[in-house]
Amino acid sequence: MKRRRRGSIFWASMAIFLAAAGLAAVGGYRNLTHPVGGSARLLLSIEPGESVSEVAETLWQRGLIRSKMAFIGAAYATGKWRHIQAGRHELDGSMAPLDVLDALCRGSRKAWRWLTIPEGYDLKQIAQAVQDQRLGSGDGFVRAAGNPRQFPAEFSLDGRDLEGYLFPDTYRVDSGESEKDIITQMLRRFDQVVWRDLFHQQQTYKGRSLRDILILASLVEWEAQADGERAVIAGVLVNRLQRGQKLECDATVQYALGAGRKQRLLNKDLLIDSEYNTYLHSGLPPGPICSPGVPSIRAAMSPANVPYLYYVARSDGSHAFSRTFAEHQAAIARLRRGQ
């Protein structure tokens, strides 16, 4: 009786073990042949000398495999662990783990697009450009730019967001890069062109802070269309600041309206309740209103020494400059008559 009872226990245990092994095999097979889900593309970087377990850990963290052990086992069972190549690999969640393993062995691939940010774009316009190029979410871009503290920089990022610091240029953006990655690349360009080349890594220039010059440059960027007038417009704005006059800069009202440039501002627009409205508030606005380019930044750094306090735009984008309010009114009258 005891032998039969032991034999029964043995065979029952074997049956349970084989059933468990079978379930594990089915589960392992499913873990390797069925995608985790999702179709978002991403770039995975593998450094030279990384082990299979390290690669599996990265894949698991990025949501490309369900089981690290199943992936490692497949890599060793097929011998493909020897052929995983270092580099950047374009992958997506619609790939089964075995397909991911094959892709890692074929070599790195890069898919990328150009992102062009014109001078004078504000933060929302940049975010829209990122979304239009299908490089990320516009809302996600704005949220990331709204947290400057997460971006390390030698220059001060003490504003409420990164308006003005996202340098206008053409960028190569790899597929799979996040909105934060794109912002980081733009800040690196600002660091190179503005912080190092123009400011020589100094927080002030001729007694003025980097931020104040950047704010002034953003006004010049919106107001000026002709390069030859940028320094003159900067000089006019500085003259008004030094005299304690309100800047009465249309560009700041346009920014406060939040709807991009209007062809013509109405009197009611000039009354908008905003700290950016320089018709109501003295001094510079609290932050930049766009991303200025190098010509506007240079103009803000070295404004022209001119006697003017006013300017009005002509139909061709150039400006008529005046010393007094009476001259300014006369210039407006002449322009309205088409002279």
Helices and strands as residue ranges (DSSP letters): H 2-33, E 41-46, H 52-61, H 68-78, G 80-82, E 87-92, H 97-106, E 112-116, H 123-132, H 138-145, G 148-150, E 170-174, H 179-190, I 191-198, E 204-205, E 208-209, H 210-223, H 227-243, H 250-257, G 267-271, H 294-301, E 310-313, E 319-322, H 325-336
